[in-house]
């Protein structure tokens, strides 16, 4: 698949959703099944860029919706916005928006409000809301209070006091997967961040007052200790903020890296200038026409890699070593706990987060707690 995504993947919890059938397409994955006894179609969408191609996709999905009964839930990157307010500093395609709105109306779908940020995609200073959650009216009416909230785990949380108690208490309640941890972590994070900001403001005021006193007199021993504690605490908070910024930069490099656009664009342009081929001599005649140059370069390499021998010699190897039966069985045997753990701990901690918002840093940190739940996806329990 072309584009930034590179492919589509749908994940679900077997305890909640069971699959009956799947319809695969270049731009969507339709998963048909039941959610705790309710017929439901879950469609994961990645729409193309062209306006005509999008309209064709809306027609295909609409046709499928008319063919299957039950509740419908569509989510993904629709590469379309519904109104000019859903874009900033980027062009608004009124035709594509009209087609998208018509599709939503004809399919009798409603859009779930997304909590958190107003936009879902950014490049430099361009922002767009191209990701949406569309559901049928029955689904919307059944879960009126449902909403979509973005969540991302930051590694700096593990350096704050109280996070271990939050994770372990949430996990010990016996809920499925990371869902219980995510909800409690979000609440704890909001409260901790608010308290932390208040404490930092108080410490900065106190530090500023002590610095002014230092200009007129020597500080008392207790005041000196308070000043050093304020500096240390503020430095720790700034360190955690820098960790968050560094982690965000790995996830949204295109946006944050644009602050150094002149530097990076200069390097890219310099490489383009070095690799540029303004022209070349063909049969002793200078040529600067791109099509003719491409044809000449293609012919040059085709001749270099052309097969010289029509009949290749055969290779007889009766003495080649083969795997014994034990080694051959190891290639197809189920994954062991040790293999799964080695794969997890060999993964980069600050890589992109999974669909649940957690990266491998948290999984490694709480491996002894999460091991059983994590292994069930890779090891079949008899």
C-alpha positions as semicolon CSV with decimal commas, in nm:
position;residue;x (nm);y (nm);z (nm)
1;X;0,000;0,000;0,000
2;X;0,126;0,346;-0,084
3;X;0,119;0,636;0,159
4;X;0,252;0,701;0,508
5;X;0,066;0,413;0,674
6;X;0,215;0,131;0,469
7;X;-0,059;-0,117;0,560
8;X;-0,366;-0,190;0,772
9;X;-0,392;-0,401;1,087
10;X;-0,699;-0,464;1,303
11;X;-0,663;-0,586;1,663
12;X;-0,934;-0,695;1,904
13;X;-0,982;-0,853;2,245
14;X;-1,104;-1,214;2,207
15;X;-1,292;-1,186;2,536
16;X;-1,505;-0,904;2,392
17;X;-1,514;-0,948;2,013
18;X;-1,532;-1,273;1,813
19;X;-1,472;-1,273;1,436
20;X;-1,688;-1,455;1,179
21;X;-1,547;-1,325;0,850
22;X;-1,318;-1,062;0,700
23;X;-1,342;-0,859;0,378
24;X;-1,004;-0,732;0,258
25;X;-0,951;-0,434;0,031
26;X;-0,659;-0,210;-0,060
27;X;-0,813;0,072;0,143
28;X;-1,007;-0,103;0,420
29;X;-1,038;-0,414;0,635
30;X;-1,396;-0,514;0,720
31;X;-1,418;-0,745;1,022
32;X;-1,759;-0,908;1,080
33;X;-1,840;-1,062;1,416
34;X;-2,008;-1,024;1,753
35;X;-1,947;-0,794;2,048
36;X;-2,080;-0,987;2,348
37;X;-2,364;-1,132;2,144
38;X;-2,436;-0,831;1,920
39;X;-2,384;-0,851;1,544
40;X;-2,130;-0,590;1,446
41;X;-1,918;-0,493;1,148
42;X;-1,587;-0,326;1,233
43;X;-1,430;-0,149;0,934
44;X;-1,072;-0,020;0,952
45;X;-1,027;0,242;0,678
46;X;-0,727;0,405;0,512
47;X;-0,861;0,623;0,233
48;X;-0,660;0,718;-0,080
49;X;-0,553;1,074;-0,162
50;X;-0,735;1,140;-0,488
51;X;-1,088;1,282;-0,477
52;X;-1,220;1,037;-0,740
53;X;-1,059;0,740;-0,561
54;X;-1,215;0,845;-0,231
55;X;-1,558;0,868;-0,388
56;X;-1,514;0,518;-0,532
57;X;-1,416;0,390;-0,186
58;X;-1,724;0,548;-0,024
59;X;-1,939;0,371;-0,285
60;X;-1,775;0,034;-0,210
61;X;-1,821;0,067;0,166
62;X;-2,180;0,188;0,123
63;X;-2,254;-0,117;-0,092
64;X;-2,110;-0,347;0,175
65;X;-2,313;-0,176;0,446
66;X;-2,632;-0,241;0,254
67;X;-2,533;-0,609;0,220
68;X;-2,467;-0,680;0,590
69;X;-2,714;-0,635;0,873
70;X;-2,613;-0,540;1,225
71;X;-2,424;-0,257;1,390
72;X;-2,150;-0,076;1,201
73;X;-1,838;0,089;1,337
74;X;-1,594;0,258;1,094
75;X;-1,265;0,406;1,207
76;X;-0,932;0,507;1,059
77;X;-0,767;0,760;0,832
78;X;-1,034;0,884;0,592
79;X;-0,800;1,146;0,442
80;X;-1,099;1,381;0,429
81;X;-1,241;1,658;0,643
82;X;-1,603;1,764;0,673
83;X;-1,566;2,142;0,701
84;X;-1,298;2,414;0,669
85;X;-1,262;2,432;1,050
86;X;-1,109;2,083;1,046
87;X;-0,802;2,217;0,863
88;X;-0,549;2,484;0,952
89;X;-0,284;2,629;0,722
90;X;-0,370;2,372;0,455
91;X;-0,602;2,364;0,155
92;X;-0,970;2,271;0,190
93;X;-1,118;2,054;-0,086
94;X;-1,489;2,137;-0,094
95;X;-1,568;1,858;-0,345
96;X;-1,400;1,589;-0,132
97;X;-1,574;1,724;0,180
98;X;-1,912;1,718;0,006
99;X;-1,858;1,356;-0,107
100;X;-1,750;1,254;0,242
101;X;-2,051;1,419;0,408
102;X;-2,284;1,260;0,151
103;X;-2,135;0,919;0,225
104;X;-2,190;0,963;0,601
105;X;-2,550;1,076;0,539
106;X;-2,633;0,797;0,289
107;X;-2,481;0,536;0,521
108;X;-2,685;0,671;0,816
109;X;-2,372;0,710;1,029
110;X;-2,292;0,943;1,317
111;X;-1,949;1,068;1,423
112;X;-1,819;1,012;1,774
113;X;-1,659;1,318;1,927
114;X;-1,284;1,273;1,977
115;X;-1,158;1,404;2,309
116;X;-0,813;1,551;2,344
117;X;-0,660;1,734;2,049
118;X;-0,866;1,909;1,784
119;X;-0,655;1,771;1,498
120;X;-0,521;1,421;1,431
121;X;-0,246;1,488;1,175
122;X;0,022;1,754;1,148
123;X;0,318;1,834;0,926
124;X;0,511;2,143;1,022
125;X;0,247;2,412;1,079
126;X;-0,027;2,231;0,884
127;X;-0,300;2,059;1,088
128;X;-0,592;1,840;0,979
129;X;-0,859;1,620;1,133
130;X;-0,848;1,332;0,887
131;X;-0,913;1,048;1,136
132;X;-1,271;0,978;1,242
133;X;-1,492;0,728;1,426
134;X;-1,823;0,669;1,247
135;X;-2,098;0,449;1,393
136;X;-2,453;0,357;1,303
137;X;-2,746;0,512;1,491
138;X;-2,816;0,192;1,690
139;X;-2,457;0,184;1,814
140;X;-2,466;0,554;1,898
141;X;-2,797;0,529;2,086
142;X;-2,689;0,224;2,284
143;X;-2,370;0,383;2,417
144;X;-2,455;0,753;2,449
145;X;-2,170;0,828;2,691
146;X;-1,902;0,657;2,482
147;X;-1,624;0,872;2,340
148;X;-1,281;0,842;2,184
149;X;-0,988;0,956;2,397
150;X;-0,628;0,964;2,285
151;X;-0,372;0,819;2,523
152;X;0,006;0,801;2,513
153;X;0,229;0,665;2,787
154;X;0,534;0,875;2,872
155;X;0,843;0,710;3,018
156;X;0,886;0,994;3,267
157;X;0,584;0,857;3,456
158;X;0,802;0,576;3,587
159;X;1,025;0,834;3,762
160;X;0,735;0,985;3,954
161;X;0,627;0,869;4,298
162;X;0,306;0,671;4,320
163;X;0,302;0,524;3,970
164;X;0,386;0,172;4,094
165;X;0,089;0,176;4,333
166;X;-0,142;0,296;4,054
167;X;-0,034;0,022;3,812
168;X;-0,038;-0,262;4,065
169;X;-0,369;-0,163;4,225
170;X;-0,537;-0,131;3,885
171;X;-0,396;-0,462;3,762
172;X;-0,493;-0,647;4,079
173;X;-0,859;-0,566;4,016
174;X;-0,849;-0,846;3,760
175;X;-0,971;-0,660;3,450
176;X;-0,863;-0,768;3,102
177;X;-0,541;-0,642;2,945
178;X;-0,404;-0,289;2,986
179;X;-0,747;-0,124;2,981
180;X;-0,767;-0,094;3,361
181;X;-0,412;0,042;3,381
182;X;-0,471;0,301;3,108
183;X;-0,777;0,451;3,277
184;X;-0,617;0,480;3,619
185;X;-0,290;0,609;3,473
186;X;-0,472;0,884;3,284
187;X;-0,651;1,000;3,600
188;X;-0,332;0,979;3,807
189;X;-0,134;1,164;3,538
190;X;-0,380;1,454;3,524
191;X;-0,381;1,491;3,903
192;X;-0,003;1,455;3,932
193;X;0,066;1,704;3,655
194;X;-0,166;1,962;3,811
195;X;-0,005;1,922;4,156
196;X;0,342;1,929;4,003
197;X;0,276;2,258;3,824
198;X;0,145;2,413;4,145
199;X;0,449;2,295;4,343
200;X;0,689;2,425;4,077
201;X;0,525;2,768;4,078
202;X;0,552;2,785;4,457
203;X;0,918;2,676;4,452
204;X;1,006;2,927;4,181
205;X;0,853;3,210;4,384
206;X;1,037;3,096;4,695
207;X;1,363;3,058;4,502
208;X;1,324;3,406;4,354
209;X;1,263;3,552;4,700
210;X;1,573;3,379;4,846
211;X;1,788;3,497;4,554
212;X;1,686;3,855;4,626
213;X;1,769;3,808;4,995
214;X;2,116;3,680;4,895
215;X;2,191;4,017;4,741
216;X;2,153;4,189;5,081
217;X;2,269;3,928;5,335
218;X;2,400;3,575;5,385
219;X;2,128;3,313;5,400
220;X;2,070;3,111;5,714
221;X;2,153;2,740;5,708
222;X;1,785;2,648;5,686
223;X;1,729;2,897;5,403
224;X;2,030;2,760;5,214
225;X;1,890;2,408;5,247
226;X;1,547;2,524;5,122
227;X;1,709;2,698;4,825
228;X;1,905;2,386;4,727
229;X;1,591;2,169;4,758
230;X;1,399;2,408;4,533
231;X;1,674;2,401;4,268
232;X;1,694;2,020;4,283
233;X;1,316;1,971;4,261
234;X;1,277;2,218;3,973
235;X;1,566;2,048;3,788
236;X;1,396;1,709;3,829
237;X;1,072;1,843;3,685
238;X;1,255;2,003;3,393
239;X;1,438;1,675;3,332
240;X;1,108;1,485;3,313
241;X;0,969;1,748;3,077
242;X;1,274;1,708;2,851
243;X;1,213;1,331;2,850
244;X;0,856;1,391;2,735
245;X;0,969;1,631;2,463
246;X;1,230;1,384;2,342
247;X;0,970;1,108;2,329
248;X;0,727;1,331;2,143
249;X;1,000;1,421;1,896
250;X;1,042;1,053;1,804
251;X;0,668;1,019;1,745
252;X;0,609;1,351;1,569
253;X;0,945;1,431;1,418
254;X;0,786;1,582;1,110
255;X;0,615;1,846;1,322
256;X;0,879;1,917;1,588
257;X;1,173;1,886;1,351
258;X;1,034;2,164;1,134
259;X;1,174;2,413;1,386
260;X;1,515;2,345;1,225
261;X;1,375;2,339;0,872
262;X;1,638;2,574;0,729
263;X;1,920;2,351;0,852
264;X;1,765;2,021;0,740
265;X;1,642;2,158;0,409
266;X;1,993;2,290;0,342
267;X;2,141;1,941;0,390
268;X;1,876;1,783;0,168
269;X;1,924;2,040;-0,106
270;X;2,303;1,995;-0,090
271;X;2,261;1,619;-0,139
272;X;2,026;1,680;-0,429
273;X;2,281;1,911;-0,589
274;X;2,558;1,649;-0,554
275;X;2,339;1,367;-0,692
276;X;2,198;1,577;-0,974
277;X;2,287;1,473;-1,331
278;X;2,245;1,781;-1,551
279;X;2,343;1,594;-1,866
280;X;2,559;1,321;-2,016
281;X;2,744;1,233;-2,335
282;X;2,561;0,976;-2,550
283;X;2,759;0,848;-2,849
284;X;2,985;1,152;-2,815
285;X;2,694;1,400;-2,821
286;X;2,599;1,597;-2,510
287;X;2,237;1,535;-2,405
288;X;2,032;1,702;-2,130
289;X;1,687;1,556;-2,209
290;X;1,562;1,353;-1,905
291;X;1,377;1,087;-2,106
292;X;1,674;1,011;-2,329
293;X;1,911;1,007;-2,030
294;X;1,686;0,765;-1,840
295;X;1,669;0,536;-2,141
296;X;2,047;0,537;-2,177
297;X;2,105;0,468;-1,804
298;X;1,847;0,189;-1,806
299;X;2,009;0,028;-2,111
300;X;2,355;0,052;-1,952
301;X;2,254;-0,138;-1,639
302;X;2,039;-0,384;-1,831
303;X;2,343;-0,483;-2,032
304;X;2,551;-0,516;-1,718
305;X;2,306;-0,757;-1,557
306;X;2,206;-0,946;-1,869
307;X;2,240;-1,326;-1,856
308;X;2,538;-1,427;-2,072
309;X;2,478;-1,801;-2,066
310;X;2,146;-1,943;-2,181
311;X;2,221;-2,285;-2,039
312;X;2,349;-2,270;-1,683
313;X;2,550;-2,557;-1,534
314;X;2,382;-2,780;-1,281
315;X;2,514;-2,829;-0,930
316;X;2,525;-3,172;-0,773
317;X;2,570;-3,181;-0,397
318;X;2,499;-3,525;-0,251
319;X;2,706;-3,447;0,058
320;X;2,521;-3,133;0,169
321;X;2,453;-3,134;0,543
322;X;2,091;-3,142;0,652
323;X;1,924;-3,055;0,976
324;X;1,854;-3,345;1,203
325;X;1,497;-3,412;1,313
326;X;1,536;-3,229;1,647
327;X;1,665;-2,911;1,479
328;X;1,394;-2,930;1,213
329;X;1,123;-2,960;1,480
330;X;1,260;-2,651;1,656
331;X;1,182;-2,443;1,347
332;X;0,807;-2,511;1,374
333;X;0,765;-2,556;1,749
334;X;0,557;-2,297;1,946
335;X;0,730;-1,996;2,097
336;X;0,871;-2,049;2,444
337;X;0,846;-1,799;2,732
338;X;1,219;-1,737;2,707
339;X;1,196;-1,657;2,335
340;X;0,908;-1,412;2,386
341;X;1,088;-1,240;2,674
342;X;1,408;-1,212;2,468
343;X;1,212;-1,057;2,180
344;X;1,041;-0,806;2,415
345;X;1,361;-0,699;2,589
346;X;1,545;-0,680;2,256
347;X;1,294;-0,424;2,132
348;X;1,373;-0,054;2,164
349;X;1,203;0,097;2,469
350;X;1,124;0,431;2,305
351;X;0,987;0,293;1,980
352;X;0,640;0,383;1,856
353;X;0,360;0,300;2,102
354;X;0,108;0,026;2,033
355;X;-0,267;0,076;1,974
356;X;-0,319;0,097;2,353
357;X;-0,074;0,389;2,385
358;X;0,194;0,195;2,575
359;X;0,549;0,143;2,453
360;X;0,792;-0,136;2,547
361;X;0,946;0,069;2,828
362;X;0,644;0,008;3,052
363;X;0,616;-0,359;2,950
364;X;0,981;-0,420;3,042
365;X;0,949;-0,227;3,367
366;X;0,646;-0,429;3,482
367;X;0,734;-0,758;3,307
368;X;0,690;-0,966;3,624
369;X;0,337;-0,825;3,657
370;X;0,230;-0,830;3,291
371;X;0,413;-1,144;3,177
372;X;0,117;-1,384;3,185
373;X;-0,119;-1,150;2,998
374;X;0,146;-1,067;2,741
375;X;0,245;-1,429;2,677
376;X;-0,113;-1,544;2,609
377;X;-0,098;-1,374;2,267
378;X;0,206;-1,581;2,161
379;X;0,184;-1,911;2,350
380;X;-0,111;-2,146;2,318
381;X;-0,222;-2,277;2,654
382;X;-0,327;-2,645;2,628
